[in-house]
Amino acid sequence: MSPKSVRLMTAAALATSVFGASACVPLKGHQGYVIDSDLVNSVQAGTDNRQSVLAVLGKPTFTSEFNQGDWYYISRDVRNFAYNNPHVHDQVTLRISFDSRGVVSAVRRSGAEQVASISPSGKTTPTLGKKRSFFDELFGNIGTVGAIGGGQGGNNNTGGRDTP
C-alpha cells in the first residue's frame, strides 16, 4: 500500500470513531424558568405581595386553575442520548401561595419526585360502537350512494324530474 492510501484509511477510521463516539454523548437541555436562589430566597411569607413577587421573579410559569392564590415556577433539566426521548434529570417546582389580600402565605419547593410517568396502553383508543376492519371502511359505502333517504341523490321513479 502506498503511504497516501494508508493516511486516507487512517483519516477515515479516525472520522468514523469520532462520529460514533459523539452519538454516545448525552444531550443536555433546560426547560422553563431559570431559578436564581438569591431571588427566590428574597421572597418572604407575610411581607411580599403579588406585585413584589412579579417584580422579583417575573411572570410565573402558570397559575393555579382552581385556587387563584397559587403561582408556579417550574425549572427542568433534561438529558437524552442520541435520538432517544429526553428524560428528566432534575426538576424544581416553586409554589408561591397568596392569601385573599394578595400577600405571600407560603413558599414551597418540590423536586423531580412530582414528575408523572405516563405510559399509554396500546396503540388505539377504545371507543364505543362497531369495530370495522380496513375492508369494511374501504367498501362500506358501496350501494348506499343514491339510495332512498341516503343523501342528495335524485328521486327515483320520477325519470329525473323533481316533483313538488
Secondary structure as UniProt FT lines:
FT   HELIX           3..22
FT   TURN            23..24
FT   STRAND          26..32
FT   HELIX           37..42
FT   TURN            45..47
FT   HELIX           50..57
FT   STRAND          62..63
FT   TURN            68..69
FT   STRAND          70..81
FT   TURN            82..83
FT   STRAND          87..98
FT   TURN            100..101
FT   STRAND          103..110
FT   HELIX           112..114
FT   HELIX           134..139
FT   TURN            140..146
FT   TURN            148..149
FT   TURN            156..160
//
